[in-house]
Amino acid sequence: MVWLQMLIVLGLFAAGVFGVLLPLLGPDLTMTPGDTGDARFNLYVLEHFHAWATGRVESYWDAPFMYPSADVIARSDAHLGTAWIHSLLRSAGAGPSGAFQGWIIALFTLNFWCCAIAFRTWTGRWVIAGCAAYIYTFGILGLTQLYNIQMLPRFMAPLALLALHRALSTSSPAWILATVLAVAVQFYCAIYSGLILLFALLCLLIGRAIVGGVSITRKGVMAWSVGAVAGALLLLPLLLPYTRVAAQVMPYDPEMVALTIPRPASYIYSHPSAISWASLHRPEMIDMPNAWEHHHFPGALPWLGVLIAIPWWWRIRCSPLGRSLAALLIAWAVSMIVPLWIGGFSLFQLLRSVPGFDIIRSVGRFVLIDQLFFLLVGATVAVSLPKGTRASWVLELALPLLVLLDNKSDATAIPRFDRDLADRGVDQVEADIRSELKEGTVAVAYAPVWGCRTERHGELITLHVQAMLAAQRIGIPVVNGYSGSLPEGLQPFWDDPGAANLDHWLKASGVVLEVELVDGLPSEMLARDTVTIGMVDGGFIGTGRWPEEPVTTDRTEALEWETFIRLRLADGSWAFVAHHNGYLTAELHHGSQLAAAAHRLGDMGLFRPERLADGNYLLRAHGGSYLQQKDGAVGAWADSASATPFRVRSLRSTPEER
């Protein structure tokens, strides 16, 4: 009964959408998977495509970030294979963040149905195909990699494996062409996934060649030759910019790449979002600083399928299905062994010598496509059961339920962020840039004073991506940027945005035009350092974890929340930036009590220091009142006679002439 099988497949898709995808996006579609850095970089690329497609920018590859570098889009995935989805949603009236979420939903849909169609064509069973598609699209393995949102579009991989499987059996020009087209489209979706797909196809080819399942004819050789030329021509416009950039980029550190290569324990190391397999998330299993890259457990059913397949193959080894199962088992073994680290060695180190594969720095992503061999092996075992038997019926009825149970997940444990809150951050940066933008400005460089905290790598990523998105809204080139690599000479400015490092970058890039530095300060900054602000009795001023929490004076030890960046401005005033990047202000509308929630520096965040004979300071706030400590709080409440003396001690100096 085909209609019943189709209902089951539709039910699996609905279960994935309503049980996994929508909870991931939040009840009001306010959440976006990933973080405010990497995920929104991909949003920038999609928005850039929309601007290019609608004629608002001339060059696609020379996007206006990392100004004035060329081919900057080729420093990461270009999304040319799927950006049209985002652009259509934008043209239909969706905002940037809403269209980005729509793009994500569309890719989940494509991943599911392309996989379902490929497995249905391969196995002839809709229910088995639907189960494979659910695991591939909504399974616990795929969810662990959503922080790499650029790896989400992998819908052509199942179709490419199917096409190669048929092409090797028949030498049909149609299937050969289908293989070439599928690979080309996957490359246009993402370079990374295209390379991983090539590796998966090689694994399948090795398996088929070993069991003698490759048809070689003169017609087939000609068709493959024509297909190879056609594929090269199709990929040439995509690969040329990447080739130009590759000549400028140093190879990734082999030791850093080695940390991403899966260990044997990686394949039984579960993500904390996998509810059914919480017991397999134990830190001692992967004792590495990047353990989060090693969540490669695909669930119990894929492993069970492989374990059953080995003795099952012996039973059916003489049949055509047995030979197909043998080829898939070999392909699965190769796909597992090559990207595996054992005893300080991995065959992947040899694969990196192949042109193109040297750009891969995160080997763990291979599992996203290589899991198809888990699924193909299990599906082949399932279809070897005769149709219409009790065992076959029980399997088709029970398998969907087992798949749902095996892949039960908690969406709240997946990294994600509030899209509206993130948009407000871009709004603030946009306001900063517009407020300092001068007529005739060629480009801007966003350099907030807190950017010197180089140890906060994640915050720096967010800083640069927000600057990119804000400048994109305004329509002006920006020096800030983020991607898979940086142009030579930009790293100092990226680590510590400021005037000196900006000049260094512009000289390195040969630009003579002036770039407007946006720092959000009302006066020229002469120097900055990291300080503590203490009372004479030994206590320290400290903030809470979040900007909304009160500033107190009861801290007995100076740790992160008790340190501030001090800005020495040209007009003689000081300003202080808290650990969460809010400015200290004496808010008049809050009784002049000290707070640390201001994003922009205004009059209420400027303090005039008066040095005392003992080396301590009185700090006079806007309006003339002095800071005074009272009952665990501090505010601009005193005259000079009753003001509190403060010990302002410098911990780290980063002077910068502007």
C-alpha positions as CSV (number, residue, x, y, z in Angstrom):
1,M,0.0,0.0,0.0
2,V,2.0,2.9,-1.3
3,W,-0.4,5.5,0.1
4,L,0.3,4.2,3.6
5,Q,4.0,4.3,3.1
6,M,3.8,7.9,1.8
7,L,1.8,8.9,4.8
8,I,4.5,7.4,7.1
9,V,7.1,9.4,5.2
10,L,5.1,12.6,5.4
11,G,4.6,11.9,9.1
12,L,8.4,11.6,9.6
13,F,8.9,14.9,7.8
14,A,6.2,16.6,10.0
15,A,7.8,15.1,13.1
16,G,11.1,16.6,12.1
17,V,9.6,20.0,11.3
18,F,7.4,20.3,14.4
19,G,9.5,18.2,16.8
20,V,13.0,19.4,15.9
21,L,13.2,22.4,13.5
22,L,10.4,24.7,14.9
23,P,11.5,24.1,18.5
24,L,15.0,25.0,17.4
25,L,13.8,28.3,15.9
26,G,11.6,29.0,18.9
27,P,7.9,29.3,19.3
28,D,7.8,32.8,17.7
29,L,10.6,32.0,15.2
30,T,12.9,34.3,17.2
31,M,15.9,32.0,17.5
32,T,18.6,31.2,15.0
33,P,21.0,28.3,15.2
34,G,24.6,29.0,15.7
35,D,26.2,32.1,17.3
36,T,26.2,35.8,16.6
37,G,29.5,35.5,14.8
38,D,29.7,32.6,12.3
39,A,26.0,32.4,11.6
40,R,25.6,36.0,10.9
41,F,28.6,36.0,8.7
42,N,26.7,33.6,6.5
43,L,23.7,36.0,6.7
44,Y,26.0,38.8,5.4
45,V,27.0,36.6,2.4
46,L,23.4,35.9,1.6
47,E,22.5,39.6,1.9
48,H,25.4,40.4,-0.4
49,F,24.1,38.0,-3.0
50,H,20.7,39.7,-2.8
51,A,22.3,43.1,-3.3
52,W,24.3,41.8,-6.2
53,A,21.3,40.0,-7.8
54,T,19.2,43.1,-7.5
55,G,21.9,45.4,-9.0
56,R,22.8,47.3,-5.9
57,V,26.5,46.1,-5.9
58,E,28.6,45.5,-9.0
59,S,30.9,42.7,-8.0
60,Y,29.9,39.5,-6.2
61,W,33.4,38.3,-5.2
62,D,34.7,41.8,-4.2
63,A,32.3,42.3,-1.3
64,P,32.8,45.6,0.5
65,F,34.3,44.2,3.7
66,M,38.0,43.8,4.6
67,Y,38.3,46.9,2.5
68,P,40.1,47.3,0.1
69,S,40.9,43.5,-0.4
70,A,39.6,41.8,-3.5
71,D,37.9,38.3,-3.8
72,V,37.0,38.4,-0.1
73,I,33.9,36.2,-0.6
74,A,36.3,33.4,-1.8
75,R,37.8,33.3,1.7
76,S,34.8,31.3,2.8
77,D,31.7,29.6,1.3
78,A,30.0,31.7,-1.4
79,H,26.5,30.1,-1.1
80,L,25.9,30.6,-4.8
81,G,24.0,27.3,-5.0
82,T,21.4,28.4,-2.4
83,A,21.6,32.1,-1.9
84,W,18.8,32.5,-4.5
85,I,16.4,31.1,-1.8
86,H,17.3,33.9,0.6
87,S,17.1,36.5,-2.2
88,L,13.6,35.3,-3.3
89,L,12.4,35.6,0.3
90,R,13.9,39.1,0.6
91,S,12.1,40.1,-2.7
92,A,8.9,38.8,-1.3
93,G,9.1,41.2,1.6
94,A,11.0,39.3,4.4
95,G,13.6,41.1,6.4
96,P,17.2,39.9,6.4
97,S,16.9,37.8,9.6
98,G,13.5,36.4,8.6
99,A,14.8,35.5,5.2
100,F,17.8,33.8,6.8
101,Q,15.5,31.6,8.9
102,G,13.4,30.9,5.8
103,W,16.6,29.8,4.0
104,I,17.3,27.4,6.9
105,I,13.8,26.0,6.8
106,A,14.1,25.5,3.0
107,L,17.5,23.7,3.4
108,F,16.1,21.3,6.0
109,T,13.2,20.6,3.5
110,L,15.6,20.0,0.6
111,N,17.9,17.8,2.6
112,F,15.0,15.6,3.7
113,W,13.2,15.2,0.4
114,C,16.3,14.8,-1.8
115,C,17.6,12.1,0.6
116,A,14.2,10.4,0.6
117,I,14.0,10.4,-3.2
118,A,17.5,9.1,-3.5
119,F,17.0,6.2,-1.0
120,R,13.6,5.4,-2.5
121,T,15.2,5.1,-5.9
122,W,18.1,3.0,-4.5
123,T,16.0,0.7,-2.3
124,G,12.5,0.7,-3.7
125,R,11.0,1.2,-0.2
126,W,9.4,4.5,0.8
127,V,9.4,3.9,4.6
128,I,13.1,2.9,4.7
129,A,13.9,6.0,2.5
130,G,11.9,8.2,4.9
131,C,13.7,6.9,7.9
132,A,17.1,7.5,6.3
133,A,16.0,11.0,5.3
134,Y,14.9,11.8,8.9
135,I,18.2,10.7,10.3
136,Y,20.2,12.6,7.7
137,T,18.2,15.8,8.1
138,F,16.8,15.9,11.7
139,G,19.0,13.3,13.4
140,I,21.2,14.0,16.4
141,L,24.4,13.9,14.3
142,G,23.4,16.7,12.0
143,L,22.2,18.9,14.8
144,T,25.6,18.9,16.4
145,Q,27.1,20.7,13.4
146,L,24.5,23.5,13.2
147,Y,27.1,26.0,14.5
148,N,28.6,25.5,11.0
149,I,25.5,26.6,9.3
150,Q,27.3,26.7,5.9
151,M,27.3,22.9,6.1
152,L,23.5,22.7,6.2
153,P,22.9,22.6,2.4
154,R,24.0,19.0,1.6
155,F,20.9,17.9,-0.3
156,M,22.8,16.9,-3.5
157,A,25.1,14.4,-1.7
158,P,22.5,11.5,-1.6
159,L,21.6,12.2,-5.2
160,A,25.2,12.2,-6.2
161,L,25.9,8.8,-4.6
162,L,22.8,7.4,-6.2
163,A,23.8,8.7,-9.6
164,L,27.4,7.3,-9.3
165,H,26.0,3.9,-8.1
166,R,23.8,3.8,-11.3
167,A,26.5,5.2,-13.5
168,L,29.1,2.5,-12.4
169,S,26.5,-0.2,-13.1
170,T,25.3,0.9,-16.5
171,S,27.8,3.4,-17.9
172,S,24.7,5.4,-18.9
173,P,25.6,8.9,-20.1
174,A,22.5,10.2,-18.3
175,W,23.6,8.9,-14.9
176,I,27.1,10.1,-15.5
177,L,25.8,13.5,-16.4
178,A,23.6,13.4,-13.3
179,T,26.7,12.6,-11.1
180,V,28.6,15.5,-12.6
181,L,25.7,17.9,-12.1
182,A,25.0,16.8,-8.6
183,V,28.7,17.3,-7.6
184,A,28.8,20.7,-9.3
185,V,25.7,21.9,-7.5
186,Q,27.1,20.7,-4.2
187,F,30.3,22.7,-4.8
188,Y,28.2,25.8,-5.5
189,C,26.3,25.2,-2.3
190,A,29.6,25.1,-0.3
191,I,33.2,24.3,-1.2
192,Y,33.7,22.3,2.0
193,S,30.7,20.0,1.4
194,G,31.7,19.6,-2.3
195,L,35.2,18.4,-1.3
196,I,33.7,16.0,1.3
197,L,31.2,14.7,-1.4
198,L,34.2,14.0,-3.7
199,F,35.7,11.9,-0.9
200,A,32.5,10.0,-0.4
201,L,32.2,9.3,-4.1
202,L,35.8,8.0,-4.0
203,C,34.9,5.7,-1.1
204,L,31.9,4.3,-3.1
205,L,34.1,3.9,-6.2
206,I,36.7,1.9,-4.2
207,G,34.0,-0.3,-2.7
208,R,32.4,-1.0,-6.1
209,A,35.8,-1.6,-7.7
210,I,36.9,-4.2,-5.1
211,V,33.7,-6.3,-5.5
212,G,33.8,-6.0,-9.3
213,G,30.8,-3.8,-9.6
214,V,32.1,-1.4,-12.2
215,S,31.0,-1.5,-15.8
216,I,33.8,-0.3,-18.1
217,T,32.9,0.2,-21.8
218,R,34.3,2.4,-24.5
219,K,31.0,4.3,-24.5
220,G,31.3,4.7,-20.7
221,V,34.9,6.0,-20.9
222,M,33.9,8.5,-23.5
223,A,30.9,9.6,-21.4
224,W,33.0,10.0,-18.3
225,S,35.6,12.0,-20.2
226,V,33.0,14.3,-21.5
227,G,31.4,14.5,-18.1
228,A,34.8,15.4,-16.5
229,V,35.3,18.3,-19.0
230,A,31.7,19.5,-18.5
231,G,32.2,19.4,-14.7
232,A,35.5,21.4,-14.9
233,L,33.8,24.0,-17.1
234,L,30.9,24.3,-14.7
235,L,33.1,24.7,-11.7
236,L,35.6,27.1,-13.4
237,P,33.7,30.3,-12.6
238,L,33.5,29.2,-9.0
239,L,37.0,27.9,-8.5
240,L,39.0,30.7,-10.1
241,P,38.4,33.2,-7.3
242,Y,39.2,30.5,-4.7
243,T,42.4,29.7,-6.6
244,R,43.5,33.4,-6.5
245,V,42.8,33.6,-2.8
246,A,44.5,30.2,-2.1
247,A,47.8,31.7,-3.5
248,Q,47.7,34.3,-0.7
249,V,46.8,32.1,2.2
250,M,49.2,30.2,4.3
251,P,48.3,26.5,4.8
252,Y,46.5,25.6,8.0
253,D,48.6,24.5,10.9
254,P,48.8,20.7,10.7
255,E,48.7,20.4,14.5
256,M,45.5,22.4,14.7
257,V,43.9,20.3,11.9
258,A,45.0,17.2,13.8
259,L,42.9,18.3,16.8
260,T,39.8,18.1,14.6
261,I,40.4,14.6,13.2
262,P,38.0,12.2,14.8
263,R,39.3,9.7,17.4
264,P,37.7,6.2,17.8
265,A,35.8,7.5,20.8
266,S,34.3,10.3,18.7
267,Y,31.9,7.9,17.1
268,I,30.3,7.0,20.4
269,Y,30.6,10.5,21.9
270,S,27.1,12.0,21.9
271,H,26.0,15.7,22.0
272,P,24.3,16.9,25.2
273,S,21.1,17.6,23.1
274,A,20.7,13.8,22.4
275,I,18.1,13.0,25.1
276,S,18.1,9.2,24.5
277,W,21.9,9.0,24.7
278,A,22.8,11.4,27.5
279,S,25.0,8.7,29.0
280,L,27.3,8.9,26.1
281,H,28.2,12.5,26.7
282,R,31.0,12.2,29.2
283,P,33.9,14.7,29.1
284,E,36.5,12.0,29.9
285,M,35.7,10.3,26.5
286,I,37.3,13.1,24.5
287,D,39.8,14.9,26.7
288,M,40.6,17.6,24.2
289,P,40.2,21.4,24.2
290,N,37.9,21.2,21.2
291,A,35.8,18.2,22.4
292,W,32.7,20.0,21.0
293,E,34.0,19.1,17.5
294,H,33.9,15.4,18.2
295,H,30.2,14.7,18.7
296,H,30.0,12.1,16.0
297,F,27.7,9.5,17.5
298,P,25.0,8.9,14.8
299,G,22.6,7.0,17.1
300,A,22.2,3.4,17.9
301,L,20.2,2.4,14.7
302,P,23.0,3.3,12.2
303,W,25.5,1.4,14.3
304,L,23.2,-1.5,14.7
305,G,22.7,-1.6,10.9
306,V,26.4,-1.9,10.3
307,L,26.9,-4.6,13.0
308,I,24.0,-6.7,11.5
309,A,25.3,-6.1,8.0
310,I,28.6,-8.0,8.5
311,P,27.1,-11.4,9.3
312,W,24.1,-10.8,7.1
313,W,26.4,-10.2,4.1
314,W,27.8,-13.7,4.6
315,R,24.3,-15.1,4.3
316,I,23.5,-13.3,1.1
317,R,27.0,-12.9,-0.3
318,C,26.3,-14.7,-3.6
319,S,23.3,-12.6,-4.6
320,P,23.4,-9.2,-6.4
321,L,22.2,-7.6,-3.2
322,G,25.0,-9.3,-1.3
323,R,27.6,-7.8,-3.6
324,S,26.0,-4.4,-3.3
325,L,26.1,-4.7,0.5
326,A,29.8,-5.7,0.3
327,A,30.6,-2.6,-1.7
328,L,28.8,-0.4,0.7
329,L,30.5,-2.0,3.7
330,I,33.9,-1.3,2.1
331,A,32.9,2.3,1.3
332,W,31.7,2.7,4.9
333,A,35.0,1.3,6.2
334,V,37.1,3.6,4.0
335,S,35.0,6.7,5.0
336,M,35.6,5.8,8.6
337,I,39.3,4.9,8.5
338,V,40.7,7.7,6.4
339,P,39.5,10.6,8.6
340,L,40.5,8.8,11.8
341,W,43.3,9.5,14.3
342,I,44.9,6.4,15.8
343,G,48.2,6.4,17.7
344,G,49.3,9.8,16.5
345,F,48.6,9.0,12.8
346,S,45.8,9.5,10.3
347,L,45.5,8.7,6.6
348,F,43.8,12.1,6.3
349,Q,47.3,13.6,6.4
350,L,47.9,12.0,3.1
351,L,44.6,13.2,1.7
352,R,45.6,16.8,2.5
353,S,48.3,16.5,-0.1
354,V,45.6,16.3,-2.8
355,P,45.0,19.8,-4.3
356,G,42.0,21.4,-2.7
357,F,41.9,19.3,0.4
358,D,44.6,21.4,2.0
359,I,42.0,24.1,2.7
360,I,40.1,21.8,5.1
361,R,40.8,22.7,8.7
362,S,37.8,20.9,10.4
363,V,37.9,17.2,9.5
364,G,35.0,16.4,11.8
365,R,32.6,17.9,9.2
366,F,33.3,14.8,7.0
367,V,30.8,12.9,9.1
368,L,27.9,15.0,7.9
369,I,28.1,13.3,4.5
370,D,29.9,10.1,5.3
371,Q,26.9,9.1,7.6
372,L,25.2,8.3,4.3
373,F,27.2,5.0,4.2
374,F,25.8,4.1,7.7
375,L,22.3,4.7,6.3
376,L,22.9,2.9,3.0
377,V,24.4,-0.2,4.7
378,G,21.4,-0.3,7.1
379,A,18.9,0.3,4.3
380,T,20.4,-2.5,2.2
381,V,20.1,-4.9,5.1
382,A,16.4,-3.9,5.5
383,V,15.5,-4.3,1.8
384,S,17.1,-7.8,1.7
385,L,14.1,-9.0,3.8
386,P,11.5,-10.3,1.3
387,K,8.6,-8.0,0.7
388,G,5.3,-9.0,2.2
389,T,6.7,-11.2,5.0
390,R,5.9,-10.6,8.6
391,A,9.4,-9.6,9.4
392,S,9.2,-7.0,6.6
393,W,5.9,-5.6,7.8
394,V,7.1,-5.4,11.4
395,L,10.3,-3.6,10.3
396,E,8.5,-1.0,8.3
397,L,6.0,-0.3,11.0
398,A,8.4,-0.3,13.9
399,L,11.4,1.4,12.2
400,P,9.9,5.0,12.1
401,L,9.1,4.8,15.8
402,L,12.6,3.5,16.6
403,V,14.2,6.3,14.5
404,L,12.2,9.0,16.4
405,L,13.2,7.5,19.7
406,D,16.8,7.1,18.7
407,N,17.0,10.7,17.6
408,K,15.0,12.4,20.4
409,S,16.7,15.8,21.0
410,D,16.5,18.9,23.2
411,A,16.5,22.0,21.0
412,T,17.4,24.2,23.9
413,A,20.8,22.4,24.1
414,I,21.7,23.4,20.5
415,P,23.7,26.7,20.3
416,R,21.4,29.4,19.1
417,F,20.7,33.1,19.6
418,D,17.8,35.6,19.7
419,R,17.7,37.1,16.2
420,D,15.9,40.3,17.4
421,L,18.4,40.9,20.2
422,A,21.2,40.4,17.6
423,D,19.6,42.8,15.2
424,R,19.5,45.4,18.0
425,G,23.2,45.0,18.3
426,V,23.6,45.8,14.6
427,D,21.2,48.8,15.0
428,Q,23.5,50.2,17.7
429,V,26.6,49.8,15.5
430,E,24.8,51.4,12.6
431,A,23.8,54.4,14.7
432,D,27.5,54.8,15.8
433,I,28.7,54.7,12.2
434,R,26.0,57.1,10.9
435,S,26.7,59.6,13.8
436,E,30.4,59.9,12.8
437,L,30.0,59.5,9.0
438,K,31.3,62.5,7.1
439,E,30.2,63.5,3.6
440,G,32.4,62.0,1.0
441,T,33.7,59.2,3.2
442,V,35.1,56.3,1.1
443,A,35.0,53.6,3.7
444,V,34.8,53.2,7.5
445,A,36.6,51.2,10.1
446,Y,34.6,50.4,13.3
447,A,36.9,50.5,16.3
448,P,35.1,50.6,19.6
449,V,37.5,51.1,22.5
450,W,36.7,47.7,24.1
451,G,38.0,45.9,21.0
452,C,41.5,45.7,22.7
453,R,40.3,42.7,24.7
454,T,42.1,40.3,22.3
455,E,41.6,37.3,24.6
456,R,37.8,37.5,24.0
457,H,38.0,35.9,20.5
458,G,34.2,35.4,20.3
459,E,33.5,39.0,21.1
460,L,35.9,40.2,18.5
461,I,34.1,38.0,15.9
462,T,30.8,39.5,16.9
463,L,32.3,43.0,16.7
464,H,33.6,42.6,13.2
465,V,30.5,40.8,11.9
466,Q,28.2,43.5,13.4
467,A,30.3,46.2,11.7
468,M,30.0,44.3,8.4
469,L,26.2,44.0,8.7
470,A,25.8,47.7,9.8
471,A,28.0,49.0,6.9
472,Q,26.1,46.7,4.5
473,R,22.8,48.4,5.6
474,I,24.3,51.8,5.0
475,G,25.9,50.8,1.8
476,I,29.5,51.8,2.5
477,P,32.7,49.7,2.4
478,V,34.1,48.7,5.8
479,V,37.6,47.6,6.9
480,N,36.2,45.2,9.5
481,G,35.8,41.6,8.3
482,Y,35.5,38.0,9.3
483,S,36.0,34.9,7.2
484,G,38.0,31.6,6.9
485,S,41.2,33.7,6.5
486,L,42.4,37.3,6.7
487,P,44.4,39.2,4.1
488,E,48.0,39.7,5.1
489,G,48.4,42.8,7.2
490,L,44.8,42.9,8.6
491,Q,45.4,40.7,11.6
492,P,46.7,43.5,14.0
493,F,43.6,45.6,13.3
494,W,41.3,42.5,13.7
495,D,42.9,41.7,17.1
496,D,42.9,45.3,18.3
497,P,40.8,47.7,16.3
498,G,42.4,51.2,16.5
499,A,44.0,54.0,14.6
500,A,47.6,52.7,14.7
501,N,46.6,49.2,13.4
502,L,44.3,50.8,10.8
503,D,47.2,52.8,9.4
504,H,49.3,49.7,9.4
505,W,46.7,47.8,7.4
506,L,46.1,50.7,4.9
507,K,49.8,51.0,4.2
508,A,50.1,47.2,3.7
509,S,47.2,47.3,1.3
510,G,48.5,50.3,-0.6
511,V,45.5,52.5,-0.1
512,V,46.0,56.2,0.0
513,L,42.3,57.3,0.5
514,E,41.3,58.2,4.0
515,V,39.1,55.8,5.9
516,E,36.9,57.1,8.6
517,L,37.6,55.6,12.0
518,V,34.4,55.1,14.1
519,D,35.1,54.7,17.8
520,G,31.9,56.3,19.3
521,L,33.9,58.8,21.4
522,P,33.0,62.5,21.7
523,S,36.6,63.5,22.0
524,E,40.0,62.3,20.7
525,M,41.4,59.4,22.8
526,L,45.0,59.8,23.8
527,A,45.5,56.5,25.6
528,R,43.8,53.6,27.2
529,D,44.6,51.1,29.9
530,T,43.0,48.4,32.1
531,V,42.4,49.6,35.7
532,T,40.8,48.8,39.0
533,I,38.8,51.5,40.9
534,G,39.1,50.9,44.6
535,M,38.1,52.7,47.8
536,V,40.7,53.8,50.4
537,D,39.3,51.2,52.8
538,G,40.3,48.4,50.3
539,G,37.0,47.6,48.5
540,F,36.6,47.7,44.7
541,I,33.9,49.0,42.4
542,G,32.5,46.1,40.5
543,T,29.7,45.4,38.0
544,G,27.4,42.4,37.6
545,R,27.5,39.8,34.9
546,W,25.0,41.7,32.8
547,P,24.8,45.4,32.0
548,E,21.4,45.7,33.8
549,E,22.9,44.6,37.2
550,P,23.9,47.3,39.6
551,V,27.3,48.7,40.2
552,T,28.5,48.0,43.8
553,T,31.4,48.8,46.1
554,D,31.5,45.7,48.2
555,R,34.0,43.7,46.2
556,T,37.1,42.5,48.2
557,E,39.0,41.1,45.2
558,A,39.7,42.6,41.8
559,L,38.8,40.0,39.2
560,E,37.2,40.4,35.7
561,W,34.0,42.1,36.9
562,E,36.1,44.6,38.9
563,T,38.4,45.7,36.1
564,F,37.6,48.5,33.5
565,I,39.2,49.9,30.4
566,R,40.1,53.5,31.2
567,L,40.0,56.0,28.3
568,R,42.0,59.2,28.6
569,L,40.4,61.7,26.3
570,A,42.0,64.9,24.8
571,D,39.7,67.2,26.8
572,G,41.1,65.9,30.0
573,S,38.2,63.6,30.9
574,W,38.2,59.9,31.6
575,A,35.7,57.2,30.6
576,F,35.5,53.6,31.9
577,V,34.3,50.5,30.0
578,A,33.1,47.5,32.0
579,H,33.8,43.9,31.3
580,H,30.6,43.5,29.3
581,N,31.4,46.5,27.2
582,G,29.0,49.0,28.8
583,Y,30.2,52.5,29.8
584,L,30.1,53.6,33.4
585,T,27.7,56.4,33.7
586,A,26.2,58.6,36.5
587,E,22.6,58.5,35.3
588,L,20.8,61.7,36.2
589,H,17.4,60.0,35.6
590,H,18.3,57.3,38.0
591,G,19.3,59.5,40.9
592,S,22.8,59.9,39.5
593,Q,23.7,56.4,40.7
594,L,26.6,54.7,38.8
595,A,25.5,52.2,36.2
596,A,27.3,50.3,33.4
597,A,24.5,49.7,30.8
598,A,25.3,52.5,28.3
599,H,26.3,51.4,24.8
600,R,27.3,54.8,23.6
601,L,29.5,57.3,25.5
602,G,27.7,60.6,26.3
603,D,28.2,63.4,28.8
604,M,27.0,61.2,31.7
605,G,29.9,58.8,31.1
606,L,32.6,61.4,31.3
607,F,34.5,62.0,34.5
608,R,37.0,64.7,35.4
609,P,39.8,63.4,37.6
610,E,41.3,65.5,40.4
611,R,44.5,64.1,41.7
612,L,45.1,64.3,45.5
613,A,48.4,64.6,47.3
614,D,48.4,60.9,48.3
615,G,48.0,59.8,44.7
616,N,44.3,59.0,44.9
617,Y,41.6,60.7,42.8
618,L,38.3,62.4,43.2
619,L,36.0,61.8,40.1
620,R,33.7,64.6,39.2
621,A,30.7,63.6,37.0
622,H,28.7,65.6,34.4
623,G,26.9,68.5,36.2
624,G,29.7,69.1,38.7
625,S,28.9,66.6,41.5
626,Y,31.5,64.1,42.7
627,L,31.3,60.4,43.0
628,Q,30.6,59.2,46.5
629,Q,30.4,55.7,48.0
630,K,27.4,55.2,50.2
631,D,25.7,52.0,51.6
632,G,27.4,49.7,49.0
633,A,26.5,51.9,46.0
634,V,28.2,54.8,44.3
635,G,26.8,57.9,42.6
636,A,27.4,61.5,41.8
637,W,26.0,62.8,45.1
638,A,28.7,64.9,46.8
639,D,30.6,68.1,46.7
640,S,34.4,68.0,46.9
641,A,34.4,68.0,50.7
642,S,32.4,64.9,51.1
643,A,33.5,63.0,47.9
644,T,35.0,59.5,48.1
645,P,38.7,59.3,47.2
646,F,39.4,56.4,44.7
647,R,42.5,54.4,44.1
648,V,42.7,54.0,40.3
649,R,45.4,51.5,39.6
650,S,46.6,50.5,36.1
651,L,47.0,46.8,35.3
652,R,47.8,46.8,31.6
653,S,48.6,49.8,29.4
654,T,47.8,50.0,25.7
655,P,48.6,53.6,24.8
656,E,47.5,54.7,21.4
657,E,48.0,58.1,19.9
658,R,45.1,59.3,17.8
